Amino acid sequence: MKQKNGNGRIVEKKAPLLSVLSVLSFLSVPSFSSAQNFSAAAKGTTAGEFLELGVGGRAMAMGGAYTAVADGADALYWNPAALLRVEHHAATFMHAAYLDSSYYDYAAYAQNLGASGAFGLGAQYLNAGAITETDAGYNNVGSFTPYDLAVSAGYAYKLRGMGTGVLGMANGFSLGGAIKYIRSHVLESAQTAAIDAGVLSPAYLNDKLTLALTVANLGGTLNYGNAPENLPLTFKAGGAYRITPRWLASLDLGLPRDNGPYFAAGTEYVLPIKDDWSLSGRAGYSSQTLNQITGVSGISAGLGFTDKNLDLDYAFAPYGGLGITNRVSVSVRW
């Protein structure tokens, strides 16, 4: 497929990468009317869709059902309120060999400040790989590499001493927020800022059940020189239930601006091995790509190795005929 850019040159995309770009929406498209937002008809009508790709081997092996599960530095992405679950210091690093020649990286740091709350810093980077560019005569004039970047800073605080009555019911809830700078480059560059926010409940039912609410990518638009385009604003409600001390189940319900409602479900079983070492088996499913990608998609699985201060996590997820994604992440605590 060939398409003229703003300089009259023609961009030629390799066939496999064209499918990748259609999924990740690197190229801008006009936004539909607001009446079509939050429905399947709005698919592909937002920019910066890399923000929805998810981070962390543990989270993605569980299908992305993680808003009430997050407990490390990657909580900055999934639910900023969960930064309070970091005991002292934590850091997470992820590399994902994504579709075709693209790759996706993430890094985050979080620190608990005690009674003053907790904060986190993070960065996402998606590289689409080289794309051939030709002129009007279909002569090769070089190549370009689309990329997307987001840098975030967040803070979380636990509500205490709210008294009795309605306000007293808020005791034990955690609130969190993050602001992020977003930059996207295809043939032209665009940048903006957005806000994430989250709420995490105290544990219920003998510390087995936790509930969460989040909103991601609120505000901001990306303008590649034609018209401003909305970010993929997403609302989520989630829950995590500890069936046994070793067995965890989770469920998220998502409402994205650029698609219809979806659900994600995940489970994790931890098997102690020796001393502080353990092995975790995980599986998940997300309906977000249902009826949108041919072949097997939506399912995920993975493994995790954990000791007292280190987590090594792997996630595997097929995307039908587009290929397979693999994520590896390392998390440390000190």
C-alpha positions in Angstrom: 0.0 0.0 0.0 1.3 3.5 -0.9 0.3 6.8 0.5 1.4 10.4 -0.1 2.8 12.3 2.9 2.7 16.1 3.5 5.7 16.6 1.2 4.3 14.8 -1.8 6.4 11.8 -1.2 4.9 8.3 -1.2 5.2 6.1 1.8 5.4 2.4 1.0 4.7 0.0 3.9 5.8 -3.6 3.9 2.8 -5.9 4.0 3.3 -7.4 7.5 4.0 -4.0 9.0 0.9 -2.6 7.4 -1.2 -5.0 9.5 0.8 -4.0 12.6 0.2 -0.3 12.0 -3.5 -0.9 11.5 -3.7 -2.5 14.9 -1.6 0.1 16.7 -2.9 3.1 14.8 0.4 4.8 14.2 -1.0 6.7 11.3 -3.6 9.4 12.2 -7.2 9.2 11.1 -10.1 11.6 11.5 -12.1 11.3 14.7 -15.7 10.2 14.5 -18.5 12.1 16.2 -18.7 11.8 20.0 -21.8 9.7 19.7 -19.7 6.9 18.3 -17.2 7.0 21.1 -17.0 4.1 23.5 -18.4 1.7 20.9 -17.0 -0.8 18.4 -17.7 1.8 15.7 -15.0 4.1 17.2 -12.2 1.5 16.6 -9.1 3.3 15.3 -10.4 6.8 15.8 -7.9 7.9 18.5 -4.2 8.6 18.4 -1.5 7.4 20.7 -3.0 3.9 21.0 0.4 2.6 22.2 -0.8 3.8 25.6 -3.2 0.9 25.7 -0.6 -1.9 25.1 -0.1 -2.8 28.8 3.2 -3.3 30.6 4.8 -6.0 32.7 5.1 -9.8 32.2 2.9 -10.6 35.2 0.1 -8.3 34.3 0.0 -9.3 30.6 0.1 -13.0 31.4 -3.0 -12.4 33.4 -4.8 -10.9 30.5 -4.3 -7.3 31.7 -6.8 -7.8 34.5 -4.5 -5.9 36.9 -6.1 -2.7 38.2 -6.7 -4.3 41.6 -3.6 -6.5 41.5 -0.7 -4.1 40.9 1.8 -3.9 43.7 5.1 -2.8 42.2 6.5 0.1 40.3 4.4 -0.7 37.3 1.3 0.3 39.4 2.1 3.8 38.0 0.7 2.5 34.7 -2.1 0.2 35.9 -3.4 2.1 38.9 -1.5 5.0 40.5 -3.3 4.4 43.8 -1.5 1.0 44.1 1.9 2.7 44.4 1.2 2.6 48.2 1.7 -1.2 48.0 5.4 -0.7 47.4 7.0 -1.2 50.8 10.2 0.8 50.3 11.7 1.1 46.9 10.9 -0.8 43.7 11.8 -0.7 40.0 10.5 -2.5 36.9 12.1 -3.0 33.5 10.3 -4.6 30.5 11.2 -5.5 27.0 8.6 -6.8 24.5 9.5 -8.3 21.1 6.3 -7.0 19.5 4.7 -7.6 16.1 6.9 -7.7 13.0 10.0 -5.7 13.6 8.6 -3.4 16.3 9.5 -3.5 20.0 8.0 -2.0 23.2 10.0 -1.0 26.3 8.9 0.2 29.8 10.8 1.3 32.9 9.5 2.6 36.2 10.6 3.5 39.7 8.5 3.8 42.9 9.2 4.8 46.5 7.0 4.7 49.6 7.2 7.9 51.6 5.5 6.5 54.7 2.7 8.6 56.1 3.3 11.1 53.3 2.3 8.7 50.6 4.2 7.2 47.6 5.4 8.4 44.3 6.5 6.9 41.0 8.3 7.7 37.7 8.0 5.8 34.5 8.5 5.8 30.7 7.0 3.8 27.8 8.7 3.6 24.4 7.3 1.9 21.2 9.5 1.6 18.1 7.7 0.5 14.9 10.8 -0.4 12.9 11.9 1.0 9.6 9.3 1.8 6.9 10.4 2.4 3.3 9.6 5.8 1.8 9.3 6.5 -2.0 8.7 9.5 -4.1 5.9 10.1 -6.6 7.9 8.0 -9.2 8.0 5.1 -6.7 11.8 5.6 -6.3 13.2 4.6 -2.9 14.2 7.8 -1.1 15.1 6.2 2.2 13.2 5.1 5.3 11.7 6.5 8.5 11.0 4.9 11.9 7.7 5.8 13.7 8.0 5.9 17.5 5.9 6.7 20.5 7.0 7.9 23.9 5.3 8.7 27.2 7.0 9.8 30.4 4.9 9.8 33.7 5.2 11.0 37.2 2.6 10.0 39.9 1.7 10.2 43.5 -0.6 8.2 45.8 -2.0 8.8 49.3 -4.1 6.8 51.7 -7.2 8.4 53.3 -7.2 8.2 57.1 -8.9 9.9 60.0 -12.0 10.9 58.0 -14.3 10.6 61.0 -17.6 8.8 61.0 -20.6 8.6 58.6 -20.1 8.9 54.9 -16.6 10.4 55.2 -15.6 7.6 57.6 -16.4 5.0 55.0 -13.5 6.5 52.9 -10.9 5.4 55.6 -8.4 3.0 54.2 -9.0 3.9 50.5 -6.0 4.9 48.4 -6.1 7.6 45.8 -3.5 8.2 43.1 -2.8 10.3 40.1 -0.2 10.7 37.4 0.6 13.2 34.7 2.3 12.2 31.6 4.0 13.8 28.6 3.3 12.0 25.3 5.2 12.4 22.1 4.4 10.6 18.8 6.3 10.6 15.6 5.3 9.2 12.2 6.1 11.5 9.3 5.2 14.4 11.5 5.6 14.8 15.3 2.9 15.6 17.8 3.0 16.0 21.6 0.6 16.5 24.4 -0.1 15.8 28.1 -2.6 13.6 29.9 -3.7 12.5 33.3 -4.2 9.0 34.9 -6.1 8.5 38.2 -7.0 5.6 40.3 -8.8 4.4 43.5 -7.9 1.3 45.5 -10.1 -0.1 48.2 -9.0 -1.6 51.5 -9.2 -5.4 51.6 -12.6 -7.0 52.3 -13.9 -10.5 53.2 -11.0 -11.4 55.5 -8.5 -9.6 53.3 -9.4 -11.7 50.2 -11.1 -9.1 48.0 -9.8 -5.8 46.7 -11.6 -3.4 44.4 -10.3 -0.7 42.1 -11.4 2.1 39.7 -9.1 3.9 37.2 -9.2 6.4 34.4 -6.4 6.7 31.9 -5.4 9.2 29.2 -7.7 11.9 30.3 -7.3 15.2 28.4 -4.9 16.2 25.7 -4.9 15.7 21.9 -2.3 14.8 19.3 -2.1 17.0 16.2 0.0 15.8 13.3 -0.7 19.0 11.3 -4.2 18.2 10.1 -6.6 18.2 13.1 -6.3 17.4 16.8 -7.1 13.7 17.6 -8.2 12.4 21.0 -6.2 10.1 23.1 -7.6 6.6 24.0 -9.4 7.6 27.2 -10.3 4.5 29.1 -12.3 3.8 32.3 -11.8 0.6 34.2 -13.3 -1.2 37.2 -11.5 -4.1 38.6 -11.4 -6.7 41.4 -8.9 -9.2 42.8 -9.9 -12.1 44.9 -7.5 -14.4 46.8 -9.1 -17.8 46.6 -6.3 -19.4 48.7 -3.0 -17.9 50.0 -1.4 -19.2 46.8 -4.2 -18.7 44.3 -5.3 -15.3 43.0 -8.1 -14.4 40.5 -8.8 -11.0 38.9 -11.3 -9.4 36.7 -11.3 -6.0 34.9 -14.2 -4.3 33.0 -13.0 -1.7 30.5 -14.7 1.1 28.7 -12.4 2.7 26.1 -13.2 5.7 24.0 -12.0 3.9 20.8 -13.8 0.6 21.2 -16.7 -1.1 22.8 -16.8 -2.3 26.4 -14.6 -5.3 27.1 -13.6 -7.6 30.0 -10.3 -9.1 31.0 -9.8 -12.0 33.4 -6.7 -13.5 34.9 -5.4 -16.0 37.4 -2.1 -16.8 39.2 -1.0 -19.8 41.2 2.2 -19.6 43.3 4.2 -22.7 44.0 7.0 -22.4 46.7 10.2 -24.0 45.6 12.9 -23.4 48.2 13.6 -20.8 50.9 12.4 -17.5 49.4 12.1 -18.8 45.8 8.8 -19.5 44.2 7.4 -20.3 40.7 4.2 -18.7 39.5 1.9 -20.0 36.7 -0.4 -17.5 35.1 -3.2 -17.3 32.4 -5.6 -14.8 31.2 -8.1 -13.7 28.6 -9.1 -10.3 27.2 -12.1 -9.7 24.9 -10.7 -6.4 23.6 -9.7 -7.9 20.2 -12.7 -10.2 19.9 -14.0 -10.2 16.3 -11.2 -7.8 15.2 -8.3 -10.1 14.5 -8.5 -13.3 12.6 -7.1 -16.4 14.3 -6.3 -17.0 17.9 -6.1 -13.9 20.0 -7.1 -12.6 23.4 -5.6 -15.4 25.4 -2.3 -15.1 27.3 -0.1 -17.2 29.6 3.2 -16.9 31.4 5.5 -17.8 34.2 7.2 -15.9 37.0 10.2 -16.6 39.2 10.4 -14.8 42.5 12.7 -14.5 45.4 12.7 -12.0 48.3 13.9 -9.0 46.3 13.6 -10.0 42.6 10.8 -11.0 40.1 11.5 -12.3 36.6 8.3 -12.6 34.6 7.4 -13.8 31.1 4.2 -13.4 29.1 3.1 -14.9 25.8 0.1 -13.7 23.8 -0.9 -14.6 20.2 -2.4 -11.9 17.9 -3.9 -14.2 15.3 -2.4 -13.9 11.8 -0.4 -10.8 12.9 2.0 -12.9 15.0 3.0 -13.5 18.6 4.1 -11.0 21.3 6.5 -11.9 24.1 7.1 -9.8 27.1 10.0 -10.2 29.6 10.1 -8.0 32.7 12.4 -7.8 35.7 11.3 -6.1 39.0 13.5 -5.4 42.0 12.7 -4.3 45.6 15.0 -2.9 48.2 
